């Protein structure tokens, strides 16, 4: 396990897609699995957000990608993986999903995660819709889904409130061109 100094990004890959994480587990770059499509998140998209709210980074490691954050609920551990999406949506190549397993070490987990994709003249506005516990929208011609926790949308942002008992895992997935259900039973399978 190697620890990254503050500010050095970590990289996750799945097929041709890759995702870059800062030391606070914020996504700073997420490229498409299809080279003909624009990235979902780029450093040049001011106002875009895909990360946890009101946290302070404590430790960032790779192999596996793990981040320790300090939040109002206590010390939070985040494990991240980039995987093919289980349900492909209208493309030849399967979609890709960021899977985030989150646990509070000191007490009950109560943490918010935000997804905000800033529109542009090229990409158009993102309109989010709810379907049961899933929120989805279309960005740059691709379906984006957010699943896990108490998911709400408003003002162009999707917020997931993640809750679990102390030491228990909560799972969140963010996928494009597909969907991957946020099933906490998958934590052991995905992260060991």
C-alpha positions, 0 to 999 in steps of 0.5 A: 500500500502506498500513500499519496502526498496531499494533492497528488491524484490517484488513477482508476481504470476500467477498459478505456475509461479512466478516472482521477481522484484528489486526496479528498476523494473528489473526481477531477477527471473522468474520461469516457470508455468510448474515445469518440465521446467527451469526458464526463468530468474535466479539470476545465469544467468549473462548477462540476462536482463529484465528491463528498461535502464538508470533509477534510482529507486525512490519508489517500492510498492506492492498491486498493484506492482508499481515502480517509476523510474527517467529517462531522460524523467522525473518521470516514473510510472510502474505497473506490473502484471503476467497473463496467456498468451492469446494465448497458444503455444503447451503446455497443460498449458497456457503460462504466461505473464508479463504485464508492464504499463508505464507512464511518469508523467512529460512529454512525455514518452520516455523509453527503455526496454530490454530483453536479455536471455543469452544462455548456453550449456543447453539452446542453443542460442536465435535467435529473429525473427520479425513478424509485431510488435512482436518479438519472439524467442525460449529459453530452448524449449519455445517460448518467445514473446515481444510486445509493443512499437517500438520493435527491435532485434539485438545482442541477445537482444530485445529492446522496445522503449516505447512512450506516451503523458504525463500521457498516458499509454504504455503497454509492454508484455513479455510472454513465452509459449504464447502471450498476445497482448500489447493493451493500452486499457487494462490498466484500466481493468488490473490495475484499 
